[in-house]
């Protein structure tokens, strides 16, 4: 482990040759004839980093391999849900067992009950839930529920927070939209956007003014449990409690979007971390072992407004799909193992602290922000970055260099400097040590070439 002694690790003197991407490049050229931009999700296009996208062939543990046979230690983990790592034996075995009986019915199965019981018995923030096919669908449904329950139309969201690609929430969002320097999306009617009030994070006065300006019109405030789609914007306990109180005072609902943080920083996610009780909470594919699934939940009283019990309609043929339910049962059972989250957080903290000590010893303008097993590399001197305006967008040029150098050293991070990284249970001290050395070399090269 790096101790902080600047002489312990020599400055890296040269970049490594670029890895071969010949097969990936060939696949990419072909894919561009089938898909817009050659991809089925924008950030995969590698527009913010060097080179063509890597086409992944397989994953196992903390490793992935691309079509050219390059092996990488993976810190993306399918954007977070693979908290146990790739191809986990218990998840794979449970899925294989269930698949023998069929893969989709569009009808109830006992597996839905089993996964729901596992979640509700161990998460005090939900009394009833509804499974969906994605986190986007879960959030879209939660917004509709909030409007139906309150009889109001307007929603408050925060600049830089990403809640999926439903129309009313693609306003000053994070994730791929920030990567491409956009603040909204074509095709979203102005009337939809006008129902969404966008304010900066970490600004109590802005919340007060929004509620005063649109008195009696706001159905809900939605915020990521810990904003992690536009950097890792760690919010203060005081601010989160203030949001809860402001919603209560103004008869609006607080929606906590835990698609990234739910079951990742703890079984009860950011709600438990901050000690607040959201009115509605949403989760993503971590509850299905990375398979296509989402979920939203609330009190039995609020969820009673969902069809067929109430008048708020939401449906889905693949909701509660047996394969996803099976994967979720296997994964969440592992997460409930005693000490699981403590071990993962300790491992992550040791990893990121070592990287930070190295950067500090070199006087590099570089900070590692982290919580639980989530981390974010930022080229900054700021000790705290809590809102989108605090991010130096020009620093993404440094990330481009870092990303290329890490790929050339067998380390895979998301192809955007706005995205966070994830440590999984499959990362051992051996892989983390190798990753640290690669990061040290990459940082030397970034700051040597400035």
Secondary structure, DSSP 8 states (H G I E B T S, - for coil): ---S-TTSS----S-------HHHHHHHHHHTTTSGGG-SSGGGG-TTSSSS---EEEEEBTEEEETT--EEEESSTTTTT-TT-BT-HHHHHHHHHHHTT-S--SS--HHHHHHHHHHHHT-TT-SEEEEESSHHHHHHHHHHHHHHHH---EEEEETT----S-GGG-BS--THHHHTT-SB-TT--HHHHTTEEEE-TT-HHHHHHHHHHTTTTEEEEEEETTB-SSS-B---HHHHHHHHHHHHHTT-EEEEE-TTTTTTSSTTHHHHHHT---SEEEE-GGGGTTSS-EEEEE-HHHHTTBTTTSSB----TTTT-HHHHHHHHHHHHHHTSTTHHHHHHHHHHHHHHHHHHHHHHTT-S-EEEEETTEEEEE----S---SGGGS-GGGHHHHHHHHHHHHTTTEE--SSTTS-EE--TT--HHHHHHHHHHHHHHHHHHHH--
